[in-house]
Amino acid sequence: MSFSKALKELRVHFCQTSPASNGIRQFVANNYTAVKAANPNLPILIREARGAEAKIFARFEHGQEKKVLLDGLSAKEIEQKLEALVK
């Protein structure tokens, strides 16, 4: 999963124990290495905090930022949301 050069940073927030964050935890565990290998210069920040909502923030050129909420989604649904977010 290679991203556009316009994407400057990806931040992933989720709870370590919440059932609503199961999908994002699974997505990160299964895909982080491949995503980082495809985008070696892109900062990918993983933030875990108790009670945090599962969400991904994408920062683009000129400080533009978008986010998508991911609570309760499966890893496959999260992959689709991420692809749509970074287009």
Wavefront OBJ file of the C-alpha trace (Angstrom):
o trace
v 0.000 0.000 0.000
v 1.979 2.939 -1.315
v 0.743 6.470 -0.609
v 0.924 9.747 -2.518
v 3.910 12.047 -1.960
v 1.386 14.667 -0.800
v 0.858 12.637 2.393
v 3.305 13.937 5.010
v 2.302 12.053 8.183
v -0.023 9.298 9.328
v -1.162 9.075 12.984
v -3.051 6.096 14.353
v -4.864 6.390 17.708
v -6.553 3.534 19.558
v -7.153 1.877 22.921
v -5.001 -1.123 23.877
v -7.898 -3.039 25.438
v -11.209 -1.728 24.080
v -13.285 -4.123 21.947
v -14.067 -1.144 19.666
v -10.339 -0.943 18.804
v -9.915 -4.651 17.945
v -9.965 -3.991 14.207
v -7.337 -1.243 14.277
v -5.068 -3.305 16.552
v -5.339 -6.223 14.128
v -4.748 -3.926 11.133
v -1.600 -2.435 12.693
v -0.255 -5.856 13.713
v -0.816 -7.323 10.232
v 0.000 -4.348 7.982
v 2.397 -1.904 9.668
v 5.562 -3.549 8.324
v 4.296 -3.671 4.727
v 2.957 -0.097 4.810
v 6.232 1.215 6.288
v 8.289 -0.716 3.714
v 6.215 0.774 0.871
v 6.514 4.292 2.374
v 9.942 4.393 4.103
v 10.128 8.198 4.449
v 6.582 8.657 5.761
v 6.309 9.185 9.523
v 3.723 6.721 10.869
v 2.901 7.436 14.502
v 1.092 4.837 16.601
v -0.573 6.215 19.731
v -2.178 3.879 22.267
v -4.148 5.297 25.196
v -6.744 3.788 27.471
v -10.236 4.735 26.316
v -9.035 6.408 23.108
v -11.308 6.342 20.081
v -9.920 4.352 17.161
v -9.063 6.847 14.416
v -6.482 7.698 11.795
v -5.251 11.199 10.990
v -3.590 11.984 7.667
v -1.591 15.218 7.319
v -0.970 16.480 3.792
v 0.957 19.326 2.190
v 0.218 22.851 3.431
v -0.945 21.530 6.825
v -4.207 20.083 5.530
v -5.402 17.312 7.836
v -8.143 14.697 7.538
v -9.320 12.080 9.995
v -11.542 9.040 9.975
v -13.140 7.314 12.969
v -12.665 3.540 13.086
v -14.398 2.318 16.277
v -15.944 -1.116 15.794
v -14.635 -1.669 12.258
v -12.857 -4.809 11.058
v -9.264 -4.753 9.784
v -10.537 -5.073 6.186
v -12.948 -2.141 6.628
v -10.117 -0.091 8.136
v -7.915 -0.802 5.116
v -10.689 0.480 2.834
v -11.201 3.613 4.967
v -7.450 4.303 4.977
v -7.213 3.978 1.197
v -10.109 6.423 0.786
v -8.610 8.834 3.328
v -5.227 9.159 1.643
v -6.518 9.543 -1.941
l 1 2 3 4 5 6 7 8 9 10 11 12 13 14 15 16 17 18 19 20 21 22 23 24 25 26 27 28 29 30 31 32 33 34 35 36 37 38 39 40 41 42 43 44 45 46 47 48 49 50 51 52 53 54 55 56 57 58 59 60 61 62 63 64 65 66 67 68 69 70 71 72 73 74 75 76 77 78 79 80 81 82 83 84 85 86 87
